[in-house]
């Protein structure tokens, strides 16, 4: 009897493993190294899917789990091109100071796919069922969409897009930008970690300007760069991405630990040059930071970004540690729409910096794109968020911690 059972098992392995290659694979081992002397929480680690395929051909996409010791880690497969082919695996983990952590990627072996707490979100909501009357959309109801090409009738206060553009958030903070000629970034301060964007602007077109249980729009943008808006430094002032041939926006990622909004500005007229801008705004769980990745179809001699000038605030800068690649510009003070404390910051590569300057509306950093590409980070942190910053010193300490993390990225190797 035992011999017959063994024969059946050998037959099963020889016959079925080629069909289910994940069953035959050993776990992939990743070693993550924190080079800094500070513990790091909620570190987003990304591993290209092509690297997995080199190590384990036939790795069953979507049929794996990530564990460290006996602890299951939150992760997501990122398919920002939305073509069914993942570009990378994103994993969220904590790291000890000057320490390493081993992470194992294991096949699920027919177990249910894990479901993780949703700690990021991105959305785009437009009206359907109504009709345009000139530049205003009358009637209809809001419906979330994965993408849209902005109709030519649309402008500011057309009542067509909920809170006037796409939004993205983490469990720390939310952001939006105006998907029209203004193209300026704004901040949603949050009173708790739950996802809130799905409810914003549902009870009145601009009700979010008033304090409520979830929080509020905390920033007055006006003609400025708001927080981290993209522009072109032209004749002594920041020109936002205002005159374009067309706008296309999509929710490239909407995952539990990372979300992204991608926007294509076709035919942006920047000074005397015309170029197409692809903008990707992403946010990770546990972070205030938005990462802005910009690609130009034709070169410009500069791009700029910045922070709105507001009264009762202090402007300060940091170049960080000697040899570090990143620096920041920041403001802090009673500058929220609720007249309470708000801190804002832009993190930029020092090698990209052309000029620190200002115009009538904004504090500005002028940056040099490299090979038609640029990246920077921005953040807002509100006094009324959980553990909100009550002093400039505490906010500045937080920024220095983030700066240290950018200047000392985690290391990754396969074992």
C-alpha positions in Angstrom: 0.0 0.0 0.0 2.8 2.4 0.9 4.6 1.6 -2.3 1.5 2.3 -4.4 1.0 5.7 -2.6 4.6 6.6 -3.3 4.2 5.7 -7.0 1.1 7.9 -7.2 3.0 10.8 -5.6 5.9 10.5 -8.0 3.5 10.4 -10.9 1.7 13.5 -9.6 5.0 15.5 -9.3 6.3 14.4 -12.8 3.0 15.1 -14.5 1.6 18.2 -12.7 4.6 20.3 -11.8 5.2 21.4 -15.5 1.6 22.6 -15.5 1.9 24.4 -12.2 5.4 25.7 -12.1 4.8 27.8 -9.0 4.5 24.6 -7.0 8.0 23.6 -7.8 9.7 26.9 -7.0 11.6 27.7 -4.0 10.9 31.1 -2.4 12.7 34.2 -3.7 14.8 35.7 -1.0 15.3 39.5 -0.8 17.7 41.2 1.5 16.6 44.8 2.3 19.3 47.0 3.9 18.7 50.3 5.8 22.0 52.2 5.7 20.9 54.9 8.1 21.1 55.0 11.9 17.3 55.6 12.2 14.5 53.0 12.3 12.3 53.3 9.2 8.6 52.7 9.2 6.5 52.0 6.1 9.3 51.7 3.6 8.0 51.1 0.0 10.4 48.6 -1.7 10.0 48.0 -5.5 11.3 45.0 -7.4 11.0 44.9 -11.2 9.0 42.0 -12.4 11.7 41.3 -15.0 14.1 40.5 -12.2 11.7 37.9 -10.8 11.4 36.3 -14.2 15.1 36.0 -14.5 15.4 34.3 -11.2 12.2 32.2 -11.4 10.9 31.8 -15.0 7.2 31.2 -14.9 6.7 32.9 -11.6 2.9 32.9 -11.2 2.0 36.6 -11.4 -0.6 37.4 -8.7 -0.2 34.0 -7.0 2.4 34.9 -4.4 2.7 36.2 -0.9 5.5 38.3 0.8 6.6 37.3 4.3 9.3 38.3 6.8 9.7 35.6 9.4 6.1 34.7 10.2 4.8 38.2 9.4 2.8 38.7 6.2 3.7 42.0 4.5 1.4 44.2 2.5 2.2 44.3 -1.2 0.8 45.0 -4.7 1.7 44.3 -8.3 2.0 47.6 -10.1 0.6 47.6 -13.6 0.6 51.4 -14.3 0.3 50.9 -18.0 -2.9 49.0 -17.4 -2.1 46.3 -20.0 -2.2 43.3 -17.7 1.6 43.0 -17.6 3.0 44.0 -14.2 6.1 46.2 -14.1 7.1 45.7 -10.5 6.2 44.3 -7.1 5.8 46.9 -4.4 6.2 45.7 -0.8 5.7 47.7 2.4 7.9 46.9 5.4 9.6 48.4 8.5 13.4 48.4 8.7 15.6 48.6 11.8 18.4 51.2 12.0 21.6 50.0 10.3 19.9 46.7 9.8 18.8 44.1 7.2 15.5 42.3 6.8 15.0 39.1 4.8 11.8 39.0 2.8 10.5 35.8 1.2 8.3 35.8 -1.9 6.5 32.5 -1.8 3.8 30.8 -4.1 0.3 30.9 -2.6 -0.3 27.2 -3.4 -4.0 27.5 -4.1 -4.7 29.7 -1.1 -6.9 32.8 -1.4 -5.2 36.0 -2.6 -4.4 38.2 0.4 -6.5 41.4 1.0 -4.7 44.3 2.6 -5.9 47.4 4.4 -6.3 50.2 1.9 -3.9 52.9 2.9 -3.7 54.8 -0.4 -6.3 55.8 -3.0 -6.5 57.7 -6.2 -9.7 58.7 -8.0 -11.2 60.7 -10.8 -14.9 61.5 -10.7 -17.0 63.2 -13.5 -20.7 63.8 -14.0 -22.8 61.6 -16.3 -26.4 61.9 -17.3 -26.5 65.6 -17.7 -25.7 68.0 -20.5 -23.4 71.0 -21.3 -24.9 74.4 -21.4 -22.1 76.6 -22.7 -19.1 76.0 -20.2 -21.3 74.6 -17.4 -22.5 71.0 -17.0 -26.1 70.9 -15.8 -27.7 67.9 -14.1 -26.2 64.5 -13.9 -24.5 62.5 -11.1 -20.9 61.9 -10.3 -19.3 58.6 -11.4 -15.7 57.5 -10.8 -13.8 56.7 -14.0 -10.4 55.2 -14.7 -9.6 57.8 -17.3 -10.9 60.7 -19.3 -10.0 63.1 -22.0 -11.1 66.6 -20.8 -13.9 67.9 -23.0 -13.2 71.3 -24.7 -16.2 72.9 -22.9 -14.6 72.2 -19.5 -13.0 75.1 -17.5 -12.9 76.2 -13.9 -16.2 75.9 -12.0 -17.9 73.9 -14.8 -19.4 71.6 -12.1 -18.3 68.7 -14.2 -15.5 67.0 -12.2 -15.9 66.4 -8.5 -13.6 68.6 -6.5 -12.4 69.9 -9.9 -9.8 67.3 -10.7 -8.2 64.0 -9.7 -7.4 63.3 -6.1 -4.8 61.0 -4.4 -4.3 60.3 -0.7 -2.4 58.2 1.9 -3.4 57.6 5.4 -1.6 60.8 6.3 -2.8 63.4 3.8 -4.7 64.0 0.6 -4.1 66.1 -2.5 -5.8 67.2 -5.7 -5.1 69.4 -8.7 -7.4 71.4 -10.9 -7.8 69.6 -14.2 -8.3 72.7 -16.2 -6.2 75.8 -17.3 -5.1 76.4 -13.7 -3.4 73.0 -13.1 -2.4 73.9 -9.5 -1.9 71.4 -6.6 -4.0 71.7 -3.4 -4.0 69.9 -0.1 -6.8 68.0 1.8 -5.9 67.9 5.5 -7.2 64.8 7.2 -8.3 64.2 10.8 -7.7 60.4 10.7 -6.1 57.6 8.6 -9.2 56.4 6.8 -9.7 56.9 3.1 -11.9 59.9 2.5 -11.8 61.1 -1.1 -14.7 59.1 -2.1 -16.9 61.3 0.0 -15.4 64.7 -0.7 -17.6 67.0 -2.7 -20.6 64.7 -2.6 -22.7 67.0 -0.4 -22.1 70.2 -2.2 -19.7 71.2 -5.0 -17.2 73.1 -2.7 -18.3 72.0 0.7 -14.8 70.7 1.4 -13.6 74.3 2.1 -15.4 74.0 5.5 -14.0 72.0 8.4 -15.8 68.6 8.8 -15.3 65.3 10.6 -12.9 64.0 7.9 -10.9 67.3 7.5 -11.0 69.9 4.8 -9.2 71.7 1.9 -6.6 73.5 3.9 -4.8 75.6 1.2 -5.6 78.8 -0.7 -3.9 78.4 -4.0 -5.1 81.5 -6.0 -2.6 82.4 -8.8 0.3 80.6 -7.1 2.0 77.3 -7.5 0.0 76.0 -4.5 2.1 73.1 -3.3 4.4 71.5 -5.8 2.6 72.6 -9.0 4.6 72.3 -12.2 5.6 75.5 -14.1 8.0 77.2 -16.4 10.1 80.1 -15.2 9.4 82.8 -17.7 10.4 86.4 -17.6 10.6 86.6 -13.8 7.4 84.6 -12.9 6.2 81.0 -12.8 4.0 80.1 -15.7 1.7 77.1 -14.8 0.8 74.4 -17.3 -2.0 76.6 -18.5 -2.3 76.7 -22.4 -2.4 73.3 -23.9 -4.0 71.6 -26.9 -5.7 68.8 -24.8 -5.7 67.1 -21.4 -5.9 63.4 -20.7 -5.9 62.0 -17.2 -6.0 58.4 -15.8 -5.8 56.6 -12.6 -2.6 54.6 -13.2 -2.5 52.9 -9.8 -5.1 52.6 -7.0 -3.6 50.1 -4.6 -3.5 49.5 -0.9 0.0 50.8 -0.5 0.6 53.0 -3.6 -1.6 55.0 -5.9 -0.8 57.2 -8.9 -2.4 59.8 -11.2 -1.0 60.1 -14.7 -1.8 63.2 -16.8 -0.8 64.0 -20.4 -0.7 67.7 -21.3 -0.5 67.7 -25.1 1.0 70.8 -26.7 1.8 72.9 -23.6 2.9 76.4 -24.7 5.8 77.2 -22.3 7.2 80.5 -23.3 8.1 80.3 -27.0 8.3 76.5 -27.0 5.6 73.8 -27.3 6.0 70.4 -25.7 3.9 67.6 -24.4 4.2 66.8 -20.6 3.6 63.5 -19.0 3.1 63.9 -15.3 2.9 61.0 -12.8 1.9 61.9 -9.2 2.2 59.0 -6.8 1.8 58.5 -3.0 2.7 55.6 -0.7 1.1 54.3 2.5 2.3 56.0 5.7 3.8 59.0 3.8 3.0 62.7 3.4 5.2 62.8 0.3 3.9 63.0 -3.3 6.5 61.9 -5.8 6.2 63.9 -9.1 7.8 62.3 -12.2 7.8 64.5 -15.3 8.7 63.7 -18.9 8.8 66.2 -21.8 8.5 65.4 -25.5 10.6 68.3 -26.4 13.3 70.0 -24.3 12.8 73.1 -22.1 15.7 74.9 -20.5 13.9 74.9 -17.1 11.0 73.7 -15.2 10.0 75.1 -11.8 7.9 74.4 -8.8 7.2 76.0 -5.5 5.0 76.9 -2.6 2.3 79.6 -2.3 3.3 82.8 -0.5 1.1 83.3 2.5 1.2 85.7 5.5 2.3 84.6 8.9 4.7 82.0 7.6 8.4 81.4 7.7 10.4 80.2 4.7 13.5 78.0 5.3 15.9 75.8 3.3 18.2 72.8 3.8 21.0 71.4 1.7 21.2 68.4 4.0 24.3 66.4 4.7 27.5 67.0 2.8 27.5 64.8 -0.3 23.7 64.2 -0.2 21.8 64.5 -3.4 18.7 66.1 -2.1 17.7 69.4 -0.5 14.4 71.1 0.4 12.5 74.4 0.6 9.8 74.7 3.2 7.3 77.0 4.9 5.5 76.8 8.2 3.0 78.9 10.0 -0.7 79.8 10.4 -1.3 79.5 6.7 -4.2 77.0 6.4 -7.7 78.1 5.3 -8.8 77.2 8.9 -6.2 79.7 10.2 -4.2 76.9 11.9 -0.7 75.6 11.4 0.4 74.1 8.1 3.8 73.0 6.9 4.7 72.6 3.3 7.9 71.5 1.6 9.5 70.7 -1.8 12.3 68.2 -2.1 14.6 68.6 -5.1 17.8 67.1 -6.4 20.6 69.6 -5.7 22.2 68.8 -9.1 19.0 70.0 -10.8 18.8 73.3 -9.0 19.3 76.4 -11.3 17.9 79.1 -9.0 16.1 79.8 -5.7 13.8 82.7 -6.4 10.2 84.0 -6.0 7.5 85.9 -7.9 4.5 87.8 -6.6 2.6 84.6 -5.6 5.1 81.8 -4.9 8.4 80.8 -3.4 10.1 79.1 -6.4 12.8 76.6 -7.2 13.9 76.6 -10.8 15.2 73.2 -12.0 17.0 71.8 -15.0 15.4 68.8 -16.7 17.9 66.0 -17.5 17.2 64.2 -20.8 13.8 65.8 -20.8 13.0 64.3 -17.4 12.6 65.7 -13.9 11.5 64.3 -10.5 10.8 66.0 -7.2 8.7 65.5 -4.1 6.3 67.7 -2.2 4.2 67.5 1.0 1.8 69.2 3.2 1.3 68.5 6.9 -1.6 70.0 8.9 -1.8 70.8 12.6 -5.1 68.9 13.0 -4.0 65.6 11.5 -3.2 62.9 14.1 0.1 63.8 15.8 0.1 67.1 13.8 3.1 69.4 14.0 2.6 72.2 16.5 6.0 74.0 16.1 8.3 74.8 13.3 11.1 72.9 15.1 9.1 69.6 15.1 8.2 70.1 11.5 11.8 70.9 10.6 13.0 67.8 12.4 10.5 65.7 10.4 11.8 67.2 7.1 15.4 66.4 8.1 14.4 62.8 8.8 12.8 62.6 5.3 15.8 64.3 3.8 18.1 61.7 5.4 16.0 58.9 4.0 16.1 60.4 0.4 19.9 60.8 0.8 20.4 57.3 2.1 18.1 55.0 0.1 17.6 51.4 1.1 19.6 48.7 -0.6 18.1 45.6 -2.2 19.7 42.3 -3.2 18.6 38.8 -4.1 19.8 35.8 -2.1 
